[in-house]
Amino acid sequence: MPKHYVSTEAQCPFYHQEDTDTVWCEGPSDEWSLCQVFEDHQQAELHIENHCHGDWTQCRIARMLWAQHDSLENLRYMRRAAPYLVRGEQI
């Protein structure tokens, strides 16, 4: 596998790219990426097949990023719906 391979089989919305023993995911902001480094290629492949290409909802990083995304969407909605939520100050 070439360095920084981008899989067309990835199902995870946070998947970014992979290497022989590393998987990169979107980070908590546009300026950041998260990487998971595995002890060997077999562990990385197992993770990729089970989570990136498979049931990504079982991946801890994907769940954390999804929760953050969901929280940000809720915050954006709250800001549009009620602009005066914090001690009478506009947010």
C-alpha positions in Angstrom: 0.0 0.0 0.0 1.5 3.4 -0.9 1.9 6.0 1.8 -1.2 8.1 2.6 -3.6 5.9 0.7 -7.2 7.1 0.5 -9.7 4.2 0.5 -12.7 4.4 -1.7 -14.3 1.7 0.5 -14.4 3.8 3.6 -17.9 4.2 5.1 -16.9 6.4 8.1 -17.7 10.0 7.5 -14.6 11.0 9.5 -12.1 8.8 7.6 -9.4 10.8 5.9 -6.5 8.6 4.8 -4.3 5.7 5.9 -0.8 4.4 5.9 0.7 0.9 6.6 0.1 1.3 10.3 -1.7 4.6 10.7 -5.3 5.8 10.1 -6.0 9.6 9.9 -9.4 10.9 10.7 -10.9 14.4 10.6 -10.0 16.3 13.7 -12.1 18.3 16.1 -11.6 21.4 13.9 -10.6 22.1 10.4 -7.0 22.8 11.4 -6.6 19.4 13.1 -6.4 15.7 12.1 -6.4 12.8 14.4 -4.2 9.8 13.8 -4.4 6.3 15.2 -1.0 4.5 15.1 -1.1 0.8 15.4 1.7 -1.6 16.5 1.7 -3.3 13.1 0.0 -3.5 9.7 -2.3 -6.4 10.7 -3.8 -4.4 13.6 -4.3 -1.4 11.3 -6.0 -3.5 8.7 -8.2 -5.1 11.3 -9.3 -1.7 12.5 -9.8 -0.4 9.0 -11.9 -3.4 7.9 -14.0 -3.4 11.1 -14.5 0.3 11.6 -13.5 2.5 8.6 -15.0 0.1 6.0 -17.5 -1.5 8.3 -19.4 -0.4 11.4 -17.8 3.0 12.0 -20.3 3.7 14.8 -18.3 1.2 17.0 -15.0 3.3 16.6 -14.3 5.4 19.7 -12.8 8.3 17.7 -15.8 8.3 15.3 -18.2 8.3 18.3 -16.3 11.2 19.9 -16.3 13.2 16.7 -20.0 12.5 16.1 -20.9 13.6 19.6 -18.9 16.8 19.0 -20.5 17.4 15.6 -23.9 16.8 17.1 -23.2 19.2 20.0 -22.0 21.9 17.5 -25.1 21.5 15.4 -27.3 21.8 18.5 -25.3 24.9 19.5 -25.8 26.5 16.1 -29.5 25.7 16.2 -29.8 27.2 19.7 -28.0 30.3 18.6 -30.4 30.8 15.7 -33.5 30.0 17.7 -32.7 32.0 20.8 -30.0 34.7 20.5 -30.2 35.7 24.2 -29.3 32.6 26.1 -26.4 33.5 28.3 -27.2 36.0 31.1 -29.1 38.2 28.8 -26.1 38.7 26.5 -26.2 38.0 22.9 -24.0 35.0 21.8 
